């Protein structure tokens, strides 16, 4: 193992301790990382020169001079996050203290061309980078979150539900070419998940159900995403076949998948098949508006889908050992009604005491969680290079 690898690992251990225990002194760093005082001193000096950490005061003296406390330079470092989701382009810049410094949202129209979508994306990124330069911040990393399927290695969009005109487009290569911006492409559900984690949830098993155009599932222990590659039914739960005798065609090439039967697009199709004129040309915002207005047909259909969703997700919820279960949705069903019907579905495969032990709630503002999450993911990838590998394994 060469010196550069040893230095990288030592820096990573130090930064991990500083992030979790800050403010921390040099002697405490040496104790936690098991590095020599000389090695800690060299790495701290290097990190101070890079502007990644800062000295923030003094600790208690145990004889001699008071030791200087060190913390991450939270206000002068930032990450950039972009999301392509639900027909919108969203951009966010957040400092390392998790404070949003820039937020932009632009709704795209179905008739917009690929070039128009890319022009809007470039404008958002350009404005974000302009703010970063104006305030002399250090932009450390960028993440682009996309709904659909991505190529694990390149970030090429393979199957985008919301932006089909971007299929076969490599967003990472585009941002590198346009702005010399290094970034990682991830799934929207991963970003929302990271945006949801708060307080005690950061140290517990958490599950996130994403119920919008399709259906998604993410699970983790705190901020560490857990990928169950040995269990494809959990890993690719959106394409779990729930209609053995056929069902609706899915964009994955099969039919009867969880997503093609219970996702938002499937619900729109079901409503259109009722023959009622008001459901003939409905879109997701219109569906949400009818649900919020307590349209009886819409509420009944969404409630039934929520129960069936709970039934099919129950094995994933049980196997994850989740203490917290969060639901991110744009379909407009009353939160209490959604949770009640989801629990009824879970009850078909789980014991009542298991369900009672779950903290189940609906994410109140999914867009805010998404914007917060893309920057948190970017920060996490910056500090933990291994996260990139784990994210790519999930793709």
Secondary structure, 3 states (H helix, E strand, C coil): CCHHHHHHHHHHHHHHHHHHHCCEEHHHHHHHHCCCHHHHHHHHHHHHHCCCEEEEEECCCCCCCCCEEEEECCCCEEEEEEEEECCEEEEEEEECCCCEEEEEEEECCCCCCHHHHHHHHHHHHHHHHHHHHHCCCEEEEEEEEECCEECCCCCEEEECCCCHHHCCCEHHHHHHHHHCCCEEEEEHHHHHHHHHCCHHHHHCEEEEEEECCCEEEEEEECCEECCCCCCHHHHCHHHCECCCCCCCECCCCCECEHHHHHCHHHHHHHHHCCCCHHHCCCCHHHHHHHHHCCCHHHHHHHHHHHHHHHHHHHHHHHHHCCCEEEEEECCCCCHHHHHHHHHHHHCCCCCHHHHHCCEEEECCCHHHHHHHHHHHHHHHHHHCCHHHHHHHHHC
